[in-house]
């Protein structure tokens, strides 16, 4: 809450207004009435006259030495201000959870680059493309159904109280069963999806594929569960261990299983470490974290949400979330079928994966916003404002680096990747700017349980993107995905931004009235 020029935090302590998320002064803090920083001498009074200490005597230090000392002082104070700001951020659960998930995305991106670098150099182009196609299909049905429940987990785990373990297990079970049914339908209609998926035909391959879908479904929900329990700081640890084991197995299987497809080294090295990670993480969640969560929320979550309330939320959130996930996971499967060319699909998949990772930076802070908005609805407007500011501060430089360095980044995997994938990667990176607005708005609506608005935005978004891809693919090839993402997300962001502004302005008005 802001009172005059002082921001009062949740503990009731007062901080200068710039501590609430603005830019801290780069020089010494003003100690004169109406003073403001001056870049050269430290302070400038309100009337414009310089107020500063006298320069050092010549017999003590040279003028140049004094300037250097002053420069060092300013630099040290600026560094101290940034560290103080970071420490304050880490005491805020919104930023702590959001930063942890963003760090997880960074770890995933770095290890992913290493993994795909090894895959493109240890396996043939055809084997790489075939392995990527099978992974895309598995992730489609596991993530499509599993992550569609992510909004409900993030929304209700914080308030589930004594029923937290039951709620999480039911989420796992429903998501897993839904994913298996969807994957079974895929297997029964394989000819319609293209020859690239022919390796999945038959009872043995089909059973292995179904088990892989179930394993990946639970694995994807574990990260959301940790975030909902305010333990997202453990997500990067899980990702780091998983990524390292996966890379080691990929290299080890390059000789034993050099082919692509379901039983090739690429897919096996992807799914086996996933299954290995389920046991320790599940024990940690259900044996350690959830009991502590139940104890800590004994009073605040004395009345857990009823199934009817969760059902109403899912009725609005699931169709919309499902629609958005179609964009992320159905598109690669469709492109693989349309191309019917494993090496070309390999080019597409690397650029698409990297572009999607940048988008996850925005999505991660949005998940944290949903959790914190559920814990403390009164601070939702401030959380929305802070989440927008921090997310743009982080994704902006990343987008700039990717747009400029896309050819160099992709050339690591080979000259064909840079030539074919650069336009797609650049377009998807730029599209993260409007995506940030969309993700924050969706999480804000989840925290408010605005299921109808959620569904309307997400379904409309999916229709725009998928239709645009179908229309543009004959003209632009794989770059059509980038054009469709950028155009559709920009349009949706422009339409929904007034809703975000109303919430922020309402929060400011409420704080002013309370003050």
Backbone torsions as a table, in degrees:
resi	resn	phi	psi	omega
1	UNK	NA	141.1	-178.0
2	UNK	-106.3	126.2	175.3
3	UNK	-121.3	109.3	-174.9
4	UNK	61.7	-125.5	179.8
5	UNK	-97.9	10.5	-177.9
6	UNK	-114.0	132.3	176.2
7	UNK	-94.5	121.5	179.8
8	UNK	-95.6	120.7	-177.4
9	UNK	-84.5	-177.8	-173.1
10	UNK	-65.9	-20.0	179.0
11	UNK	-89.4	-0.4	177.7
12	UNK	87.3	2.2	179.0
13	UNK	-86.5	147.6	-178.1
14	UNK	-95.3	138.6	176.1
15	UNK	-131.1	152.3	173.8
16	UNK	-54.3	149.0	-173.4
17	UNK	-57.8	-31.2	-178.0
18	UNK	-69.2	-14.7	177.6
19	UNK	-69.7	-18.0	-174.1
20	UNK	-79.6	1.8	176.7
21	UNK	140.7	-7.4	178.6
22	UNK	-79.8	-168.8	-178.4
23	UNK	-93.6	123.8	-179.1
24	UNK	-69.6	153.9	177.3
25	UNK	-61.2	146.0	-179.1
26	UNK	-85.6	-18.4	-178.6
27	UNK	-112.1	-162.2	179.6
28	UNK	-63.0	148.8	179.8
29	UNK	-68.3	139.0	-179.7
30	UNK	-60.6	137.8	175.2
31	UNK	-127.6	12.2	175.7
32	UNK	-112.6	144.9	178.6
33	UNK	-58.0	125.8	177.8
34	UNK	73.9	11.6	-176.8
35	UNK	-77.1	155.2	175.9
36	UNK	-140.8	154.9	-176.0
37	UNK	-62.6	143.6	172.8
38	UNK	-118.2	130.1	-172.6
39	UNK	-62.6	-25.0	-174.6
40	UNK	-95.6	-43.4	-169.5
41	UNK	-119.7	-1.4	174.3
42	UNK	110.0	-56.8	-176.1
43	UNK	-134.9	146.8	174.0
44	UNK	-134.1	126.6	-177.2
45	UNK	-70.4	169.6	-176.1
46	UNK	-62.9	-28.6	-179.5
47	UNK	-83.1	2.5	176.9
48	UNK	95.4	-8.9	-179.8
49	UNK	-80.8	142.6	-178.6
50	UNK	-75.5	132.3	174.2
51	UNK	-117.8	105.2	-175.7
52	UNK	-147.7	164.1	176.9
53	UNK	-70.8	155.3	178.0
54	UNK	-67.3	148.5	179.7
55	UNK	-64.0	154.9	-179.2
56	UNK	-64.9	150.8	178.0
57	UNK	-65.9	151.0	-178.4
58	UNK	-63.0	-29.9	-177.1
59	UNK	-80.0	-6.3	179.0
60	UNK	-99.7	-40.8	-177.3
61	UNK	-163.3	147.3	177.6
62	UNK	-72.0	163.4	180.0
63	UNK	-62.9	-41.3	177.9
64	UNK	-62.4	-41.3	179.2
65	UNK	-62.6	-38.6	178.1
66	UNK	-63.7	-41.5	178.2
67	UNK	-62.2	-41.2	179.5
68	UNK	-64.4	-41.7	179.0
69	UNK	-63.4	-41.2	178.5
70	UNK	-63.4	-40.3	177.5
71	UNK	-60.9	-42.3	178.2
72	UNK	-64.5	-38.4	-179.4
73	UNK	-64.0	-46.1	179.0
74	UNK	-60.5	-43.5	-180.0
75	UNK	-62.8	-43.2	-179.8
76	UNK	-65.1	-40.0	-179.9
77	UNK	-68.0	-37.3	177.3
78	UNK	-63.9	-43.0	178.8
79	UNK	-63.0	-41.5	178.9
80	UNK	-62.9	-40.8	178.2
81	UNK	-62.2	-41.7	178.8
82	UNK	-65.7	-39.2	178.7
83	UNK	-66.7	-40.1	176.7
84	UNK	-61.5	-39.8	179.9
85	UNK	-66.2	-40.4	178.7
86	UNK	-65.0	-43.5	178.4
87	UNK	-61.2	-38.6	177.4
88	UNK	-65.4	-41.4	177.4
89	UNK	-58.7	-42.1	-176.5
90	UNK	-71.9	-14.1	172.7
91	UNK	-86.4	-9.4	177.5
92	UNK	-94.2	117.0	-177.4
93	UNK	-56.3	-32.7	178.8
94	UNK	-58.6	-50.5	-177.6
95	UNK	-74.4	-38.5	-179.1
96	UNK	-59.4	-48.8	-179.6
97	UNK	-68.5	-41.7	179.7
98	UNK	-63.7	-43.9	178.5
99	UNK	-64.1	-39.4	179.6
100	UNK	-61.1	-42.8	179.4
101	UNK	-69.7	-33.6	176.7
102	UNK	-68.4	-40.2	175.2
103	UNK	-60.7	-39.1	177.0
104	UNK	-60.5	-41.9	177.5
105	UNK	-63.0	-40.2	178.0
106	UNK	-62.8	-44.4	177.9
107	UNK	-62.3	-44.1	178.9
108	UNK	-60.8	-40.1	-179.4
109	UNK	-65.9	-45.9	-178.2
110	UNK	-64.7	-48.5	179.1
111	UNK	-66.8	-33.6	177.2
112	UNK	-64.0	-42.1	176.2
113	UNK	-59.9	-42.8	177.8
114	UNK	-63.7	-41.1	-179.8
115	UNK	-63.2	-48.8	-177.5
116	UNK	-71.9	-28.2	174.4
117	UNK	-62.3	-47.1	177.5
118	UNK	-62.8	-42.0	-177.0
119	UNK	-63.4	-42.0	-178.1
120	UNK	-72.1	-21.3	-178.7
121	UNK	-100.7	-21.9	-179.3
122	UNK	-97.1	-17.7	-177.6
123	UNK	-122.3	158.3	178.0
124	UNK	-70.1	161.9	179.3
125	UNK	-60.1	-38.6	179.3
126	UNK	-67.3	-44.1	179.5
127	UNK	-64.1	-38.7	178.6
128	UNK	-62.9	-48.0	-180.0
129	UNK	-63.0	-39.7	179.3
130	UNK	-67.0	-41.9	177.4
131	UNK	-62.9	-40.5	177.9
132	UNK	-64.1	-38.2	-179.9
133	UNK	-63.2	-42.5	180.0
134	UNK	-68.4	-41.4	176.9
135	UNK	-61.0	-41.4	179.2
136	UNK	-61.5	-41.7	179.0
137	UNK	-66.1	-43.5	178.9
138	UNK	-62.2	-45.3	180.0
139	UNK	-66.6	-30.1	178.8
140	UNK	-56.5	-53.0	-172.9
141	UNK	-82.5	-29.6	177.4
142	UNK	-75.2	-50.9	-176.5
143	UNK	-75.4	-34.3	-177.9
144	UNK	-60.2	-44.1	-179.2
145	UNK	-87.4	-40.2	-178.1
146	UNK	-65.1	-51.9	-176.8
147	UNK	-72.2	-17.1	174.5
148	UNK	-65.6	-22.7	175.9
149	UNK	-90.3	-3.9	-175.4
150	UNK	-61.8	-39.4	179.5
151	UNK	-61.2	-40.5	179.3
152	UNK	-67.7	-40.4	178.8
153	UNK	-63.6	-47.2	179.7
154	UNK	-63.9	-32.6	-177.9
155	UNK	-77.0	-39.8	-169.3
156	UNK	-107.9	-18.5	176.3
157	UNK	-57.6	-42.4	-179.3
158	UNK	-59.6	-24.6	-175.5
159	UNK	-117.6	12.9	-176.9
160	UNK	-77.6	-20.1	175.0
161	UNK	58.8	-132.1	-176.1
162	UNK	-66.3	-13.6	-179.1
163	UNK	-100.6	17.1	-176.5
164	UNK	-60.7	-49.7	-178.4
165	UNK	-60.6	-43.2	178.9
166	UNK	-63.1	-41.3	-179.3
167	UNK	-64.3	-44.0	-179.8
168	UNK	-65.1	-44.8	-179.7
169	UNK	-62.5	-40.1	177.6
170	UNK	-64.7	-38.4	176.8
171	UNK	-62.3	-44.1	176.4
172	UNK	-58.2	-47.7	-174.7
173	UNK	-64.8	-46.0	-178.3
174	UNK	-66.2	-44.1	179.8
175	UNK	-64.4	-43.0	179.8
176	UNK	-63.4	-44.5	-179.8
177	UNK	-64.5	-41.5	179.4
178	UNK	-64.1	-41.5	178.7
179	UNK	-64.1	-39.5	178.6
180	UNK	-64.6	-41.5	179.5
181	UNK	-64.0	-44.1	179.7
182	UNK	-64.0	-42.3	179.9
183	UNK	-66.5	-36.2	177.3
184	UNK	-63.5	-40.4	176.3
185	UNK	-62.5	-37.3	176.7
186	UNK	-62.6	-45.6	-178.8
187	UNK	-64.8	-34.1	-179.6
188	UNK	-75.0	-13.9	-179.3
189	UNK	-122.1	30.6	-175.6
190	UNK	-53.2	-43.4	-177.9
191	UNK	-56.6	-28.3	-177.9
192	UNK	-76.3	-13.8	-175.7
193	UNK	-96.3	-8.6	176.8
194	UNK	113.7	158.5	-176.3
195	UNK	-68.3	-18.1	-177.9
196	UNK	-64.6	-19.0	-179.1
197	UNK	-104.0	16.2	-176.8
198	UNK	-62.7	-27.7	-178.9
199	UNK	-64.6	-16.2	-178.0
200	UNK	-84.6	-4.8	-178.3
201	UNK	-72.6	146.4	178.5
202	UNK	105.5	160.6	-175.2
203	UNK	-67.3	-49.6	-177.7
204	UNK	-60.4	-54.7	177.4
205	UNK	-59.5	-39.3	-179.6
206	UNK	-63.9	-41.7	179.5
207	UNK	-64.9	-43.4	178.8
208	UNK	-62.1	-39.0	178.6
209	UNK	-65.1	-42.2	-179.9
210	UNK	-64.6	-42.8	177.7
211	UNK	-62.6	-38.9	178.8
212	UNK	-63.0	-39.9	178.0
213	UNK	-61.8	-44.2	-179.9
214	UNK	-63.6	-44.4	-180.0
215	UNK	-61.5	-46.2	-177.6
216	UNK	-68.5	-31.0	177.8
217	UNK	-60.7	-50.3	180.0
218	UNK	-65.0	-39.8	-179.0
219	UNK	-60.2	-42.7	-179.3
220	UNK	-67.9	-32.7	-178.5
221	UNK	-78.0	-20.3	-179.7
222	UNK	-63.9	-38.7	178.8
223	UNK	-63.5	-42.7	179.7
224	UNK	-66.0	-37.8	178.5
225	UNK	-62.9	-44.2	177.5
226	UNK	-61.3	-40.3	178.4
227	UNK	-65.8	-42.1	179.0
228	UNK	-63.6	-27.9	178.0
229	UNK	-89.3	7.5	-178.1
230	UNK	62.1	35.5	177.9
231	UNK	-124.8	35.4	-178.0
232	UNK	-65.5	-15.2	179.3
233	UNK	-64.1	-17.3	178.8
234	UNK	-86.9	-14.5	-178.2
235	UNK	-61.9	-45.3	178.0
236	UNK	-61.3	-33.1	178.3
237	UNK	-62.5	-45.6	178.3
238	UNK	-61.4	-45.2	-178.1
239	UNK	-65.4	-38.6	-179.8
240	UNK	-63.5	-48.4	179.8
241	UNK	-63.2	-44.3	-179.9
242	UNK	-61.3	-45.0	-178.1
243	UNK	-64.8	-40.5	-179.5
244	UNK	-67.7	-43.4	178.3
245	UNK	-63.6	-40.3	-179.3
246	UNK	-62.5	-43.8	179.4
247	UNK	-65.6	-41.7	178.2
248	UNK	-61.7	-42.2	179.4
249	UNK	-68.7	-36.1	177.9
250	UNK	-58.6	-46.1	179.8
251	UNK	-67.3	-39.2	-178.2
252	UNK	-66.9	-31.5	-176.3
253	UNK	-90.0	-3.1	-177.5
254	UNK	-60.6	-30.2	179.2
255	UNK	-91.4	-41.7	-176.7
256	UNK	-72.7	-39.0	-177.8
257	UNK	-131.7	71.0	-174.2
258	UNK	-77.0	-13.4	-176.0
259	UNK	-79.3	171.3	176.8
260	UNK	-94.0	-162.8	176.7
261	UNK	83.4	-167.5	-172.4
262	UNK	-63.8	-38.7	-176.3
263	UNK	-104.9	18.6	177.0
264	UNK	-84.9	168.3	-176.2
265	UNK	-61.6	-31.9	-177.4
266	UNK	-67.5	-50.4	-177.8
267	UNK	-71.0	-40.7	-179.8
268	UNK	-62.8	-41.9	179.4
269	UNK	-68.9	-17.1	178.4
270	UNK	-84.0	-44.6	-170.3
271	UNK	-88.8	-32.1	-178.5
272	UNK	-64.8	-48.0	175.9
273	UNK	-61.0	-30.7	177.0
274	UNK	-62.1	-47.4	178.6
275	UNK	-62.8	-38.0	179.5
276	UNK	-63.8	-33.4	-176.5
277	UNK	-75.9	-20.6	-174.0
278	UNK	-62.7	-41.5	-172.6
279	UNK	-65.9	-55.5	-178.7
280	UNK	-64.8	-37.4	-179.1
281	UNK	-69.3	-38.4	178.2
282	UNK	-64.0	-42.2	177.4
283	UNK	-61.5	-41.9	-178.9
284	UNK	-63.3	-42.6	-178.4
285	UNK	-68.0	-53.0	-172.3
286	UNK	-85.1	-25.7	-177.6
287	UNK	-93.2	-23.9	-174.8
288	UNK	-120.5	-57.3	-169.2
289	UNK	-73.4	-48.1	-176.4
290	UNK	-61.9	-44.3	176.2
291	UNK	-56.8	-39.5	177.6
292	UNK	-67.7	-39.6	179.3
293	UNK	-62.4	-44.1	179.7
294	UNK	-60.8	-42.4	179.9
295	UNK	-66.9	-41.9	-176.9
296	UNK	-72.3	-24.7	-178.4
297	UNK	-108.6	22.4	-175.7
298	UNK	-58.8	-37.2	-179.4
299	UNK	-89.8	-46.3	-175.9
300	UNK	-68.9	-25.9	-179.9
301	UNK	-118.4	43.8	-178.5
302	UNK	-66.7	-25.6	179.9
303	UNK	-118.5	86.5	-179.0
304	UNK	-59.6	152.9	179.2
305	UNK	-63.2	141.9	178.2
306	UNK	-81.1	161.2	-179.4
307	UNK	-59.2	-33.6	-179.7
308	UNK	-64.6	-39.8	179.0
309	UNK	-66.2	-43.5	177.7
310	UNK	-63.7	-41.1	179.5
311	UNK	-62.0	-41.1	178.0
312	UNK	-63.4	-40.8	178.7
313	UNK	-63.3	-46.4	-179.7
314	UNK	-63.8	-35.2	-179.5
315	UNK	-59.0	-33.5	177.9
316	UNK	-93.3	-37.0	-173.8
317	UNK	-80.3	-39.8	-174.0
318	UNK	-61.6	-49.2	179.8
319	UNK	-58.9	-39.8	179.9
320	UNK	-69.3	-46.6	178.8
321	UNK	-62.3	-39.6	177.2
322	UNK	-59.6	-40.7	-179.4
323	UNK	-65.2	-42.9	180.0
324	UNK	-65.4	-39.8	-179.1
325	UNK	-68.4	-24.3	173.8
326	UNK	-58.5	-38.2	-179.6
327	UNK	-62.1	-42.6	-174.3
328	UNK	-77.5	-39.6	-170.3
329	UNK	-110.5	-27.7	178.5
330	UNK	-78.1	-36.0	-176.7
331	UNK	-55.4	-48.7	179.3
332	UNK	-60.3	-37.5	179.3
333	UNK	-65.0	-42.1	179.0
334	UNK	-66.1	-44.8	-179.5
335	UNK	-60.7	-40.1	178.9
336	UNK	-60.5	-40.9	178.3
337	UNK	-68.9	-40.9	179.8
338	UNK	-66.2	-41.1	-178.9
339	UNK	-71.9	-43.5	-176.1
340	UNK	51.0	39.6	-177.3
341	UNK	-146.0	103.7	-173.6
342	UNK	-58.6	-47.2	179.9
343	UNK	-60.3	-43.0	179.5
344	UNK	-65.2	-38.0	177.0
345	UNK	-65.0	-33.0	175.3
346	UNK	-60.8	-40.7	176.3
347	UNK	-61.0	-46.3	-179.9
348	UNK	-61.8	-45.2	-171.1
349	UNK	-64.3	-37.1	179.2
350	UNK	-65.1	-49.1	180.0
351	UNK	-62.6	-42.3	-179.5
352	UNK	-66.1	-40.6	179.8
353	UNK	-64.5	-44.7	179.7
354	UNK	-64.5	-41.9	177.5
355	UNK	-63.2	-39.1	178.9
356	UNK	-67.4	-34.3	178.3
357	UNK	-63.2	-37.7	177.5
358	UNK	-63.7	-41.2	177.8
359	UNK	-62.4	-28.8	179.5
360	UNK	-66.4	-25.2	176.4
361	UNK	-58.2	-44.1	178.1
362	UNK	-69.3	-40.9	-178.4
363	UNK	-64.5	-34.1	-178.1
364	UNK	-66.8	-45.2	176.8
365	UNK	-64.7	-32.0	178.7
366	UNK	-65.9	-39.6	176.6
367	UNK	-60.8	-43.2	178.3
368	UNK	-62.0	-37.7	178.4
369	UNK	-62.9	-41.9	177.9
370	UNK	-60.2	-45.3	-178.8
371	UNK	-62.7	-50.0	-176.7
372	UNK	-69.9	-32.7	175.6
373	UNK	-65.9	-29.9	177.0
374	UNK	-75.3	-38.4	179.1
375	UNK	-68.8	-39.3	-173.2
376	UNK	-141.4	86.0	-176.6
377	UNK	-66.4	-27.0	-176.9
378	UNK	-66.2	-25.4	-178.0
379	UNK	-102.2	18.1	-175.1
380	UNK	-61.1	-45.4	-177.6
381	UNK	-60.2	-44.1	179.2
382	UNK	-66.3	-38.4	178.6
383	UNK	-64.4	-39.6	177.9
384	UNK	-62.7	-46.9	-179.5
385	UNK	-61.8	-45.7	-179.6
386	UNK	-66.7	-39.3	180.0
387	UNK	-64.0	-41.9	177.4
388	UNK	-61.6	-47.1	-176.9
389	UNK	-62.4	-47.8	-176.9
390	UNK	-68.4	-39.2	-177.5
391	UNK	-65.5	-45.3	177.8
392	UNK	-64.5	-35.3	178.6
393	UNK	-62.2	-33.3	-177.7
394	UNK	-87.6	-46.9	-174.4
395	UNK	-76.0	-25.1	-178.6
396	UNK	-56.3	-56.0	178.6
397	UNK	-62.3	-36.0	178.9
398	UNK	-62.5	-44.2	179.0
399	UNK	-61.8	-43.9	-179.7
400	UNK	-60.3	-43.6	-180.0
401	UNK	-63.6	-43.3	-177.6
402	UNK	-67.6	-42.0	-179.5
403	UNK	-61.8	-43.6	-179.0
404	UNK	-73.5	-41.6	-172.2
405	UNK	-101.0	13.8	-177.0
406	UNK	-53.9	-47.6	-179.9
407	UNK	-60.9	-40.3	-179.7
408	UNK	-67.4	-41.5	179.6
409	UNK	-61.1	-46.9	-176.6
410	UNK	-74.8	-25.6	-179.2
411	UNK	-66.2	-18.1	176.8
412	UNK	-58.5	-32.5	-177.5
413	UNK	-88.0	-10.3	179.8
414	UNK	135.9	155.8	-177.3
415	UNK	-61.3	-33.0	179.6
416	UNK	-64.9	-33.8	-179.8
417	UNK	-66.8	-43.0	-179.4
418	UNK	-65.6	-43.5	-177.4
419	UNK	-66.1	-43.1	-175.3
420	UNK	-84.9	-31.7	-169.5
421	UNK	-101.1	-12.1	-175.8
422	UNK	-58.3	-49.9	179.6
423	UNK	-58.3	-41.7	-179.0
424	UNK	-64.3	-46.0	-178.2
425	UNK	-63.6	-41.9	179.6
426	UNK	-63.8	-44.2	-179.7
427	UNK	-64.4	-42.4	-179.7
428	UNK	-67.8	-33.6	177.7
429	UNK	-66.0	-45.9	179.1
430	UNK	-63.9	-34.5	-179.3
431	UNK	-65.4	-15.8	179.1
432	UNK	-68.1	-25.4	178.8
433	UNK	-60.3	-56.5	175.4
434	UNK	-68.4	-27.9	178.3
435	UNK	-62.2	-33.8	178.5
436	UNK	-60.3	-44.4	177.9
437	UNK	-61.6	-42.6	-178.9
438	UNK	-65.0	-46.1	-178.1
439	UNK	-62.5	-43.0	179.7
440	UNK	-64.9	-41.1	178.9
441	UNK	-63.6	-43.3	-179.8
442	UNK	-63.1	-41.8	179.0
443	UNK	-68.1	-35.8	175.4
444	UNK	-61.3	-43.1	179.2
445	UNK	-67.6	-35.2	176.9
446	UNK	-64.0	-43.6	178.9
447	UNK	-62.0	-29.0	178.5
448	UNK	-90.7	-1.4	-177.1
449	UNK	57.5	37.6	177.8
450	UNK	-88.3	72.5	-172.4
451	UNK	-63.9	-39.1	-176.6
452	UNK	-65.7	-44.1	178.3
453	UNK	-65.0	-38.5	177.1
454	UNK	-56.7	-51.0	-177.2
455	UNK	-62.2	-42.1	-177.6
456	UNK	-61.7	-46.3	-178.4
457	UNK	-66.1	-46.9	-173.7
458	UNK	-70.8	-42.3	178.8
459	UNK	-65.4	-42.2	177.7
460	UNK	-61.2	-39.6	178.3
461	UNK	-62.3	-45.9	-179.0
462	UNK	-63.2	-42.4	179.6
463	UNK	-61.8	-44.0	179.4
464	UNK	-60.7	-49.0	-175.4
465	UNK	-66.8	-50.3	-176.0
466	UNK	-64.8	-39.5	177.4
467	UNK	-65.4	-42.2	-179.9
468	UNK	-63.4	-40.9	179.0
469	UNK	-62.4	-44.5	-179.8
470	UNK	-61.1	-37.3	-178.2
471	UNK	-77.6	-34.7	-173.3
472	UNK	-91.8	-19.7	-175.6
473	UNK	-58.5	-42.9	178.3
474	UNK	-62.4	-23.2	-177.1
475	UNK	-92.1	-39.9	-171.5
476	UNK	-118.1	-1.0	-179.4
477	UNK	65.5	-139.7	-175.2
478	UNK	-67.9	-22.5	176.9
479	UNK	-66.5	-16.3	178.0
480	UNK	-59.0	-31.8	178.6
481	UNK	-62.7	-41.7	178.6
482	UNK	-65.7	-45.2	178.2
483	UNK	-61.7	-41.6	-179.4
484	UNK	-65.3	-42.4	179.8
485	UNK	-63.8	-47.2	-176.6
486	UNK	-64.9	-50.1	-177.9
487	UNK	-63.6	-44.9	-176.7
488	UNK	-67.9	-44.6	-177.3
489	UNK	-70.0	-33.5	176.6
490	UNK	-64.2	-43.1	179.5
491	UNK	-63.6	-46.6	-178.7
492	UNK	-65.2	-41.1	179.8
493	UNK	-60.9	-41.2	178.5
494	UNK	-64.3	-34.7	-178.3
495	UNK	-74.9	-33.0	-173.9
496	UNK	-97.4	-13.5	-176.6
497	UNK	-58.7	-37.6	177.2
498	UNK	-56.5	-31.9	178.6
499	UNK	-66.2	-41.3	176.9
500	UNK	-63.5	-43.0	-178.5
501	UNK	-63.9	-36.9	178.1
502	UNK	-63.4	-42.5	179.8
503	UNK	-63.9	-44.7	-179.6
504	UNK	-64.1	-44.6	180.0
505	UNK	-65.2	-37.5	177.9
506	UNK	-64.4	-39.7	178.0
507	UNK	-64.1	-41.1	178.1
508	UNK	-63.7	-41.6	179.5
509	UNK	-64.0	-40.3	179.8
510	UNK	-65.5	-40.8	178.6
511	UNK	-65.3	-39.9	179.4
512	UNK	-64.2	-40.6	179.1
513	UNK	-66.5	-39.9	179.5
514	UNK	-68.6	-33.2	179.9
515	UNK	-73.7	NA	NA
